[in-house]
Amino acid sequence: MSRTPVFRRARRRYAAATAVSLSGAMAAWLLGAGGAAGAAEPAADPAAAPLAQDALYAAPDGSESAAGTESDPTTLTAALDRVASGGTIYLRGGSYGLAETVTIPQGNDGTAAARTTLSAYPGETPVLDFSAQSEDPANRGLAVNASFWHVYGIVVEHAGDNGIFVGGSDNVIERTVTRFNRDSGLQLSRATSDTPESEWPSNNLILSAVSHDNADSDGEDADGFAPKLTVGPGNVFRHTVSHNNIDDGYDLYTKSDTGPIGAVTIENSLAYGNGTLSDGSQAGNGDRNGFKLGGEDIGVDHVLRDNIAADNGKHGFTYNRNTGSMAVSGNVSVGSAERNFNFDGGSSVFRDNVSCDSGSNDRTIGDADSSNQFWSGENGPACSAYAGQLDWSFAEDGSLRVTFGGAQVIN
């Protein structure tokens, strides 16, 4: 696949290039193996399997009254109204011009044995375009408030708030792209203000997804991925990429009004260039971190392993006043404007982390042994592996491949 340069900043020697196709290659991937506590992967990739029998089909030019067959497709909203639990909707490629939030409501659930599937038609890329929406917290794009759904291979752009909002549990959101939305690209939070804590979104898996160039008008709120404020336990982000969002790459913010959130796992993921959009512009007073992990002195024991932060506009990894005991292992941070690792409190455990070319010395309060190489004024020997151009792509199995100078450092 071809590579397209994404950003170059004069004060850093790191650049990034993408190698992502949003058409045939996306639909051809197979699911990666591996597991984690909480979220569970589906048993099979819908794009690799034969077309589901009795599936519904929707298309940009579909009719609400159409049969919903492959030869007579209906609309997206009509298909969602009709689909049975455990059924499948295929979205044909092209742009779906939408003005209202598309909601999968609470109670419209699949099951653990048979998730309900909303999938790109194999080899095609449906784009849900919400350009008709104004910027407003009520104007989300796709709201997944049900449980046991599998959303696969769609692009959501230009929503007036979040591109994809997940308020349900036990969902798999896979190989999606959220871009140019006017709040966080993909957010997990409670469905409504009166949703009890026992029903906060839990055990969701965000897999092989990309979120970029999300920006709100004040430049302070639009992150790439945001499992924050009101989420339950067991949510996992795996093989995800968040780049060039106006605020943070990943935001796990908590506040005293709602208390601690459930522990989130982020693994084998990448955050770069956050705080600056792909066109080089900046706006507002966003935090501009790669991975922001808390808020307001509330302790939550998140898990961060085998991730990379590069050239973010503030910190690479920051505790952000999370006073918990996080497990921070196997991560790499390079070229942050301030600190690569900023942990001014808490009792987190640090193992096998590497910091290179930091804007200032790292700070890691907690349990940090000699397996780490943190920045204290100069690069250590491990930095030789991260001295070249940063490139990334997805393999056919959906795993994230990251290279520096052509040498693979994450898969």
C-alpha positions as CSV (number, residue, x, y, z in Angstrom):
1,M,0.0,0.0,0.0
2,S,1.2,3.5,-0.7
3,R,2.5,5.8,2.0
4,T,1.5,9.4,2.4
5,P,3.4,11.8,4.7
6,V,1.2,13.1,7.5
7,F,3.3,15.7,9.3
8,R,6.8,17.2,9.7
9,R,7.7,19.6,12.4
10,A,11.0,21.4,12.2
11,R,12.1,21.0,15.8
12,R,11.7,17.3,15.7
13,R,13.4,14.7,13.6
14,Y,10.4,12.4,13.6
15,A,7.9,12.2,10.9
16,A,5.0,9.9,10.2
17,A,3.5,8.3,7.2
18,T,0.3,6.4,6.8
19,A,-0.3,3.2,4.9
20,V,-4.0,2.7,5.2
21,S,-6.5,2.0,2.5
22,L,-10.1,2.7,3.3
23,S,-11.5,0.5,0.6
24,G,-10.7,-3.1,-0.4
25,A,-7.8,-3.6,2.1
26,M,-10.0,-2.6,5.1
27,A,-12.7,-5.1,4.2
28,A,-10.1,-7.9,3.5
29,W,-8.5,-7.9,6.9
30,L,-8.9,-10.8,9.2
31,L,-9.4,-10.5,12.9
32,G,-6.2,-10.6,15.0
33,A,-5.8,-13.3,17.7
34,G,-5.2,-12.5,21.3
35,G,-7.4,-11.7,24.3
36,A,-7.7,-9.4,27.3
37,A,-9.8,-9.3,30.4
38,G,-13.2,-7.7,29.9
39,A,-13.9,-7.1,26.2
40,A,-14.2,-10.2,24.0
41,E,-13.4,-10.4,20.3
42,P,-16.0,-11.8,17.9
43,A,-15.4,-15.3,16.6
44,A,-15.1,-14.3,12.9
45,D,-14.5,-11.4,10.6
46,P,-17.7,-10.5,8.8
47,A,-15.8,-9.3,5.7
48,A,-13.9,-12.6,5.4
49,A,-17.0,-14.8,5.8
50,P,-19.6,-15.4,3.1
51,L,-22.4,-12.9,3.1
52,A,-24.8,-13.6,5.9
53,Q,-28.1,-15.1,4.9
54,D,-31.2,-13.0,5.5
55,A,-29.0,-9.9,5.8
56,L,-30.4,-6.4,5.2
57,Y,-28.7,-4.1,2.7
58,A,-28.6,-0.3,2.8
59,A,-27.1,2.1,0.3
60,P,-26.7,5.8,0.0
61,D,-29.4,5.9,-2.7
62,G,-31.6,3.3,-0.9
63,S,-35.3,3.8,-0.4
64,E,-37.0,3.6,3.0
65,S,-39.7,1.4,1.5
66,A,-37.3,-0.9,-0.3
67,A,-37.1,-4.6,0.5
68,G,-33.6,-4.2,1.9
69,T,-32.2,-6.9,-0.3
70,E,-28.9,-6.7,-2.2
71,S,-30.7,-5.7,-5.4
72,D,-33.2,-3.4,-3.6
73,P,-31.3,-1.7,-0.7
74,T,-33.1,0.4,1.9
75,T,-31.8,3.3,4.0
76,L,-29.5,2.9,7.0
77,T,-32.1,4.1,9.5
78,A,-34.8,1.8,8.0
79,A,-32.4,-1.2,8.2
80,L,-31.7,-0.4,11.9
81,D,-35.4,-0.3,12.6
82,R,-35.9,-3.7,10.9
83,V,-32.9,-5.8,11.9
84,A,-33.5,-8.7,14.3
85,S,-31.3,-9.5,17.2
86,G,-28.2,-11.3,15.9
87,G,-28.9,-10.2,12.4
88,T,-26.6,-8.4,9.9
89,I,-26.8,-5.1,8.0
90,Y,-24.4,-4.5,5.1
91,L,-23.8,-0.9,4.1
92,R,-22.8,-0.4,0.5
93,G,-20.0,2.0,-0.3
94,G,-20.4,5.7,-0.9
95,S,-21.3,8.8,1.1
96,Y,-24.5,8.8,3.2
97,G,-25.5,12.4,3.7
98,L,-27.1,12.5,7.2
99,A,-28.5,15.4,9.3
100,E,-29.7,13.6,12.4
101,T,-28.0,11.3,14.8
102,V,-28.2,7.7,13.8
103,T,-29.1,5.8,17.1
104,I,-29.0,2.2,17.9
105,P,-31.2,2.4,21.0
106,Q,-30.9,0.7,24.4
107,G,-32.7,-2.6,24.3
108,N,-32.0,-3.3,20.6
109,D,-29.4,-5.8,21.7
110,G,-27.6,-8.7,20.2
111,T,-26.4,-11.6,22.4
112,A,-23.1,-12.9,23.6
113,A,-23.5,-15.8,21.2
114,A,-24.7,-13.7,18.3
115,R,-23.9,-10.0,18.1
116,T,-26.0,-7.9,15.8
117,T,-23.7,-6.6,13.0
118,L,-23.5,-3.3,11.2
119,S,-20.8,-3.9,8.6
120,A,-19.3,-2.4,5.4
121,Y,-20.2,-4.5,2.4
122,P,-17.0,-6.5,1.6
123,G,-14.6,-4.5,-0.4
124,E,-16.5,-1.2,-0.1
125,T,-16.3,1.8,2.3
126,P,-19.4,3.5,3.5
127,V,-18.9,7.0,4.8
128,L,-21.5,8.5,7.1
129,D,-21.2,12.2,6.5
130,F,-22.9,14.5,9.0
131,S,-21.8,17.8,7.5
132,A,-25.4,19.0,7.7
133,Q,-25.2,19.1,11.5
134,S,-24.2,22.2,13.4
135,E,-21.7,22.0,16.2
136,D,-23.8,21.0,19.3
137,P,-23.5,18.4,22.0
138,A,-26.8,16.9,20.9
139,N,-25.5,16.3,17.3
140,R,-23.6,13.1,17.5
141,G,-23.1,10.9,14.4
142,L,-23.6,7.2,15.2
143,A,-24.8,6.5,18.8
144,V,-24.4,2.8,19.8
145,N,-26.5,2.7,23.0
146,A,-27.4,-1.0,22.6
147,S,-25.2,-3.9,23.7
148,F,-23.6,-6.9,21.9
149,W,-23.2,-5.1,18.5
150,H,-20.3,-5.4,16.1
151,V,-19.7,-2.2,14.0
152,Y,-17.2,-2.9,11.3
153,G,-15.4,-0.9,8.5
154,I,-17.3,2.4,8.4
155,V,-16.1,6.0,8.3
156,V,-17.9,8.6,10.3
157,E,-17.1,12.3,9.6
158,H,-18.2,15.9,10.2
159,A,-20.6,15.2,13.1
160,G,-21.6,18.2,15.2
161,D,-20.3,16.3,18.3
162,N,-18.8,12.8,18.6
163,G,-18.4,10.8,15.4
164,I,-19.2,7.5,17.2
165,F,-20.6,7.5,20.7
166,V,-20.8,4.2,22.6
167,G,-23.2,4.1,25.6
168,G,-23.9,0.4,25.5
169,S,-21.8,-2.6,26.6
170,D,-20.1,-5.7,25.2
171,N,-19.8,-4.1,21.7
172,V,-17.0,-4.5,19.2
173,I,-16.1,-1.4,17.2
174,E,-13.7,-2.5,14.6
175,R,-11.8,-0.9,11.7
176,T,-13.7,2.3,11.9
177,V,-12.4,5.7,11.0
178,T,-13.7,8.8,12.9
179,R,-12.5,12.1,11.3
180,F,-13.3,15.8,11.1
181,N,-15.9,15.6,13.9
182,R,-16.5,18.6,16.2
183,D,-15.9,16.7,19.4
184,S,-14.0,13.5,20.2
185,G,-14.0,11.1,17.3
186,L,-15.1,8.1,19.3
187,Q,-16.3,8.5,22.9
188,L,-17.5,6.0,25.5
189,S,-19.8,7.5,28.2
190,R,-23.2,6.8,29.8
191,A,-26.1,7.0,27.4
192,T,-28.1,9.6,29.4
193,S,-27.5,11.8,32.4
194,D,-29.7,9.5,34.6
195,T,-28.1,6.2,33.5
196,P,-27.1,4.4,36.8
197,E,-23.4,3.5,37.3
198,S,-24.2,-0.2,37.0
199,E,-25.2,0.5,33.4
200,W,-22.2,2.6,32.3
201,P,-20.6,1.2,29.1
202,S,-18.4,-1.8,30.0
203,N,-16.5,-4.5,28.2
204,N,-16.4,-2.8,24.9
205,L,-13.5,-3.6,22.5
206,I,-12.2,-0.9,20.1
207,L,-10.1,-2.8,17.6
208,S,-7.9,-1.6,14.7
209,A,-9.7,1.8,14.6
210,V,-8.3,5.2,13.6
211,S,-9.4,8.6,14.8
212,H,-7.9,11.8,13.4
213,D,-8.4,15.5,12.8
214,N,-11.3,15.9,15.2
215,A,-11.6,19.6,16.3
216,D,-14.1,21.7,18.1
217,S,-14.5,25.4,17.7
218,D,-12.8,26.2,21.0
219,G,-9.9,23.8,20.4
220,E,-10.2,22.2,23.8
221,D,-12.4,19.2,23.7
222,A,-12.0,17.1,20.6
223,D,-9.9,14.0,21.3
224,G,-9.3,11.0,19.1
225,F,-10.6,8.4,21.6
226,A,-12.3,9.3,24.8
227,P,-13.4,6.6,27.3
228,K,-14.0,9.2,30.0
229,L,-16.3,10.6,32.7
230,T,-18.8,7.8,33.0
231,V,-17.5,4.4,31.8
232,G,-17.6,1.0,33.6
233,P,-14.9,-1.6,33.7
234,G,-13.4,-3.8,31.0
235,N,-13.1,-1.4,28.1
236,V,-10.2,-2.2,25.8
237,F,-8.5,-0.3,23.0
238,R,-6.2,-2.5,20.9
239,H,-4.3,-1.8,17.6
240,T,-5.8,1.7,17.5
241,V,-4.3,4.9,16.1
242,S,-5.1,8.5,17.2
243,H,-3.4,11.3,15.4
244,N,-3.6,15.0,14.7
245,N,-6.6,15.7,16.9
246,I,-6.9,19.2,18.4
247,D,-6.9,18.1,22.0
248,D,-5.6,14.7,23.2
249,G,-5.0,11.4,21.4
250,Y,-6.6,9.3,24.2
251,D,-8.5,11.0,27.1
252,L,-9.4,9.0,30.2
253,Y,-10.6,12.1,32.2
254,T,-12.4,11.8,35.5
255,K,-14.1,14.5,37.5
256,S,-15.3,14.7,41.1
257,D,-19.0,15.1,40.2
258,T,-19.2,11.5,38.8
259,G,-16.2,9.9,40.5
260,P,-13.9,7.2,39.3
261,I,-14.4,5.4,36.0
262,G,-13.7,1.7,35.3
263,A,-10.1,0.7,34.5
264,V,-9.4,1.0,30.8
265,T,-6.8,-1.1,28.9
266,I,-4.9,0.5,26.0
267,E,-2.5,-1.8,24.2
268,N,-0.5,-1.9,21.0
269,S,-1.7,1.5,20.0
270,L,-0.3,4.8,18.6
271,A,-0.8,8.5,19.4
272,Y,1.1,11.1,17.4
273,G,0.9,14.7,16.4
274,N,-2.0,15.5,18.7
275,G,-2.6,19.2,19.3
276,T,-1.9,20.0,15.6
277,L,-4.2,19.1,12.8
278,S,-2.9,17.4,9.6
279,D,-2.9,20.7,7.8
280,G,-0.5,22.1,10.4
281,S,-3.1,24.3,12.1
282,Q,-3.6,24.7,15.8
283,A,-6.5,26.3,17.8
284,G,-7.5,27.1,21.3
285,N,-5.9,25.8,24.5
286,G,-6.2,22.1,24.1
287,D,-4.1,19.8,26.3
288,R,-2.3,18.2,23.3
289,N,-1.2,15.0,25.1
290,G,-0.8,11.6,23.5
291,F,-2.3,9.6,26.3
292,K,-4.1,11.6,29.1
293,L,-5.0,9.2,31.9
294,G,-7.1,10.9,34.6
295,G,-8.3,14.0,36.3
296,E,-9.1,15.7,39.6
297,D,-7.0,13.4,41.9
298,I,-9.2,10.4,41.4
299,G,-7.3,7.1,41.3
300,V,-8.1,4.5,38.6
301,D,-5.8,1.6,37.8
302,H,-5.6,1.8,34.1
303,V,-3.4,-0.5,32.0
304,L,-1.0,0.9,29.3
305,R,1.2,-1.6,27.5
306,D,3.2,-1.7,24.3
307,N,2.0,1.7,23.0
308,I,3.8,4.5,21.2
309,A,3.5,8.3,21.6
310,A,5.3,10.5,19.1
311,D,5.6,14.2,18.6
312,N,2.6,15.2,20.7
313,G,2.1,18.9,21.6
314,K,2.5,18.5,25.3
315,H,3.2,15.2,27.1
316,G,3.4,11.7,25.6
317,F,1.9,9.9,28.6
318,T,0.5,11.9,31.5
319,Y,-1.2,10.8,34.7
320,N,-3.2,14.1,34.7
321,R,-3.8,13.8,38.4
322,N,-4.7,10.1,38.4
323,T,-3.5,9.1,41.8
324,G,-4.1,5.3,41.2
325,S,-1.7,2.5,40.6
326,M,-1.5,2.2,36.8
327,A,0.4,-0.6,35.1
328,V,2.6,1.2,32.5
329,S,4.8,-1.3,30.6
330,G,6.5,-1.6,27.3
331,N,5.6,1.9,26.1
332,V,7.7,4.2,24.0
333,S,7.5,8.0,23.9
334,V,9.5,10.2,21.6
335,G,9.6,13.9,20.8
336,S,7.0,15.3,23.2
337,A,7.0,19.1,23.4
338,E,7.2,18.8,27.2
339,R,7.6,15.5,29.0
340,N,7.5,12.1,27.4
341,F,6.4,10.6,30.7
342,N,4.7,12.9,33.2
343,F,3.6,11.1,36.4
344,D,3.7,13.6,39.3
345,G,1.7,11.5,41.7
346,G,0.1,8.1,42.4
347,S,1.8,4.7,42.8
348,S,1.9,3.5,39.2
349,V,4.3,0.6,38.2
350,F,6.7,1.3,35.3
351,R,8.4,-1.5,33.4
352,D,10.3,-1.6,30.1
353,N,9.4,1.9,29.0
354,V,11.6,4.0,26.7
355,S,11.8,7.8,26.4
356,C,13.7,9.6,23.7
357,D,14.2,13.2,22.7
358,S,11.9,14.6,25.3
359,G,11.2,18.3,25.7
360,S,12.2,18.1,29.4
361,N,13.2,15.5,31.9
362,D,10.6,12.7,32.6
363,R,9.0,12.5,36.0
364,T,7.8,9.1,37.2
365,I,6.6,8.9,40.8
366,G,5.8,5.3,41.7
367,D,7.6,2.0,41.2
368,A,10.1,2.4,38.4
369,D,13.0,0.0,38.1
370,S,16.1,-0.3,35.9
371,S,14.2,-1.9,33.1
372,N,13.0,1.6,32.0
373,Q,15.0,4.1,30.1
374,F,13.6,7.5,30.9
375,W,14.8,10.9,29.6
376,S,17.2,12.9,31.8
377,G,18.9,15.2,29.3
378,E,20.1,12.8,26.7
379,N,19.0,9.7,24.8
380,G,19.9,6.3,26.1
381,P,21.0,3.3,24.0
382,A,17.5,2.1,23.4
383,C,16.7,5.2,21.4
384,S,18.8,4.0,18.5
385,A,15.7,1.9,17.5
386,Y,13.5,5.0,17.3
387,A,15.8,7.3,15.3
388,G,14.2,7.1,11.9
389,Q,11.0,8.1,10.2
390,L,7.8,6.8,11.9
391,D,5.5,4.8,9.6
392,W,2.5,2.8,10.4
393,S,0.1,0.5,8.7
394,F,-2.4,-2.3,9.5
395,A,-1.7,-5.9,8.6
396,E,-4.3,-8.1,7.0
397,D,-5.1,-9.6,10.4
398,G,-5.9,-6.1,11.8
399,S,-2.7,-5.8,13.9
400,L,-1.0,-2.4,14.0
401,R,2.5,-2.3,12.5
402,V,4.8,0.6,13.5
403,T,8.3,1.1,12.1
404,F,11.0,3.7,12.8
405,G,13.4,4.0,9.9
406,G,11.9,0.9,8.3
407,A,12.6,-1.3,11.4
408,Q,9.4,-2.7,13.0
409,V,9.0,-1.9,16.6
410,I,5.3,-2.9,17.3
411,N,3.0,-5.5,15.7
